[in-house]
Amino acid sequence: DKYEITVVANSNTGNVYDGTEKKAEGFETLEFTVDSNKYTVSGLTTSDPKSTDVATLPNAISGTAMVKDAAGNDVTAQFTVNTTDGTLEITEREVTVSVADKTTEYNGSEQYGNETYTFNNVVAGQNATITYTPSKGTLVNTYDNGAYTDGSFKVEDANGSDVTSNYTLGTQTA
């Protein structure tokens, strides 16, 4: 019977998009102890994925495993070497948008709700926009603040590149 060991590629999961590069590199370990003897695996490499944007990428293991004992002897024939790929994961960043209430005094003219909206949780240096139409009215009354236009949410990085796909628009308070 052969000894069985599993080489696992490193993972980097649970990352939320923040505009910086994330990566998963290498292995959890290439050294194993079996029956109180130490062994080292070589001959394998990982794909070492990296990304700045939202992604789920494998840290794939490739190559032919060689196992050596502590004295440097090739003992590969005594082992079954299994491999488990790792994962690099970056998920969308959720942002919210809101408009502050506005109170105006009746003056007989048409009045508009607040025209300025504010985003929360956008990466520093990036700019989020959305099409927003404030409410209007001339009578003494309480009006809704206005409405956002579906599909108009957009985020650009400092260079003007569209990075909207790295975001999800959560609560929209008008």
C-alpha positions as CSV (number, residue, x, y, z in Angstrom):
1,D,0.0,0.0,0.0
2,K,1.2,3.5,-0.9
3,Y,1.1,6.4,1.6
4,E,-1.4,9.1,0.6
5,I,-0.7,12.8,0.9
6,T,-2.6,15.8,-0.4
7,V,-0.9,19.0,-1.6
8,V,-3.3,22.0,-1.3
9,A,-2.8,25.2,-3.2
10,N,-3.3,28.4,-1.2
11,S,-6.6,30.2,-1.4
12,N,-7.5,33.9,-0.8
13,T,-11.3,34.2,-0.4
14,G,-13.7,36.5,1.3
15,N,-12.2,39.6,-0.4
16,V,-14.6,42.5,-1.1
17,Y,-13.6,44.7,-4.1
18,D,-11.4,47.6,-2.9
19,G,-9.6,48.5,-6.0
20,T,-6.3,46.8,-5.0
21,E,-4.8,43.7,-6.4
22,K,-5.4,40.5,-4.6
23,K,-3.6,37.2,-5.3
24,A,-3.4,33.5,-4.3
25,E,0.0,32.0,-4.6
26,G,1.8,28.8,-3.8
27,F,0.9,25.9,-1.5
28,E,-0.3,25.5,2.0
29,T,2.7,23.2,2.6
30,L,5.0,20.9,0.6
31,E,6.4,19.2,3.7
32,F,4.6,16.2,5.3
33,T,5.2,13.9,8.2
34,V,4.1,10.3,7.7
35,D,4.8,7.7,10.4
36,S,7.2,10.2,12.2
37,N,9.3,10.6,8.9
38,K,9.5,13.9,7.1
39,Y,8.9,14.2,3.4
40,T,9.1,17.0,0.9
41,V,7.2,17.3,-2.4
42,S,8.6,19.1,-5.4
43,G,7.9,19.3,-9.1
44,L,4.5,21.0,-8.7
45,T,3.6,24.7,-9.5
46,T,0.5,26.8,-9.0
47,S,-1.1,29.2,-11.5
48,D,-0.9,32.1,-8.9
49,P,-4.0,34.0,-10.1
50,K,-4.2,37.7,-9.3
51,S,-6.9,40.3,-10.0
52,T,-8.0,43.8,-9.0
53,D,-11.6,43.3,-10.2
54,V,-14.4,41.0,-9.0
55,A,-13.5,37.4,-9.9
56,T,-13.4,33.8,-8.8
57,L,-10.2,32.2,-10.2
58,P,-8.6,28.8,-9.6
59,N,-5.1,28.6,-8.1
60,A,-4.5,25.5,-10.2
61,I,-1.8,22.9,-9.5
62,S,0.1,21.4,-12.3
63,G,3.3,19.4,-12.8
64,T,4.5,15.9,-11.7
65,A,5.0,15.4,-8.0
66,M,8.3,14.1,-6.7
67,V,8.6,13.0,-3.0
68,K,11.9,13.0,-1.2
69,D,12.7,11.8,2.3
70,A,14.7,13.8,4.8
71,A,18.0,12.4,3.3
72,G,17.0,13.6,-0.2
73,N,16.2,10.1,-1.5
74,D,13.5,9.9,-4.2
75,V,10.6,7.9,-2.6
76,T,7.9,9.0,-5.0
77,A,7.0,5.3,-5.8
78,Q,5.8,4.9,-2.2
79,F,3.3,7.7,-2.4
80,T,0.0,8.7,-4.0
81,V,0.1,12.5,-4.2
82,N,-3.4,14.1,-4.5
83,T,-3.8,17.8,-5.3
84,T,-6.5,20.3,-4.4
85,D,-6.6,23.6,-6.3
86,G,-7.1,26.8,-4.3
87,T,-9.3,29.8,-5.2
88,L,-8.9,33.6,-5.5
89,E,-12.2,35.3,-4.8
90,I,-13.1,39.0,-5.0
91,T,-16.8,39.8,-4.5
92,E,-18.8,42.9,-5.4
93,R,-18.7,45.9,-3.1
94,E,-22.2,47.0,-2.0
95,V,-22.9,50.7,-2.0
96,T,-26.0,52.7,-1.0
97,V,-27.2,56.1,-2.2
98,S,-29.5,58.6,-0.4
99,V,-30.9,62.0,-0.8
100,A,-31.4,64.3,2.3
101,D,-34.8,65.6,3.0
102,K,-35.4,69.3,2.1
103,T,-37.9,71.6,3.7
104,T,-38.8,74.9,2.0
105,E,-41.1,77.6,2.9
106,Y,-44.1,78.2,0.7
107,N,-43.5,81.1,-1.7
108,G,-46.0,80.5,-4.5
109,S,-43.3,79.3,-6.9
110,E,-42.5,75.8,-8.0
111,Q,-40.1,74.2,-5.5
112,Y,-37.8,71.3,-6.1
113,G,-36.6,68.6,-3.7
114,N,-33.0,68.1,-2.9
115,E,-31.0,67.6,-6.1
116,T,-27.8,66.2,-4.4
117,Y,-27.4,62.5,-3.6
118,T,-24.7,60.9,-1.6
119,F,-23.1,57.4,-2.0
120,N,-21.8,55.4,0.9
121,N,-19.1,52.7,0.7
122,V,-17.5,53.7,-2.6
123,V,-13.7,53.1,-2.8
124,A,-11.7,56.3,-2.2
125,G,-10.7,57.9,-5.4
126,Q,-13.6,56.4,-7.4
127,N,-16.7,58.3,-8.4
128,A,-20.2,56.9,-8.4
129,T,-23.1,58.5,-10.3
130,I,-26.8,57.8,-10.8
131,T,-29.5,59.7,-12.7
132,Y,-31.8,61.3,-10.1
133,T,-34.9,63.4,-10.7
134,P,-36.0,65.5,-7.7
135,S,-39.7,66.0,-7.0
136,K,-41.3,69.3,-7.5
137,G,-44.4,71.1,-6.4
138,T,-46.1,74.4,-5.8
139,L,-48.7,73.6,-3.1
140,V,-48.1,73.3,0.6
141,N,-47.6,69.6,1.0
142,T,-45.1,66.8,1.7
143,Y,-43.6,65.4,-1.4
144,D,-41.4,62.4,-2.0
145,N,-37.8,63.5,-2.6
146,G,-37.7,62.2,-6.2
147,A,-36.7,59.1,-8.1
148,Y,-33.6,57.3,-9.4
149,T,-33.5,56.1,-12.9
150,D,-33.1,52.3,-13.2
151,G,-29.9,51.2,-14.9
152,S,-28.2,54.5,-14.6
153,F,-25.8,53.6,-11.7
154,K,-22.1,54.0,-12.8
155,V,-18.7,54.0,-11.1
156,E,-15.5,55.2,-12.6
157,D,-12.0,55.0,-11.2
158,A,-9.5,57.9,-10.9
159,N,-8.5,57.3,-14.6
160,G,-12.1,57.5,-15.8
161,S,-12.3,53.7,-16.5
162,D,-15.7,52.1,-15.8
163,V,-15.5,49.9,-12.8
164,T,-19.3,49.5,-12.2
165,S,-19.1,45.7,-12.6
166,N,-17.2,45.6,-9.3
167,Y,-20.1,47.1,-7.4
168,T,-23.7,46.2,-6.5
169,L,-26.2,49.0,-5.7
170,G,-28.0,48.3,-2.5
171,T,-30.4,50.6,-0.7
172,Q,-31.6,53.6,-2.7
173,T,-33.2,56.1,-0.3
174,A,-35.0,59.0,-1.9
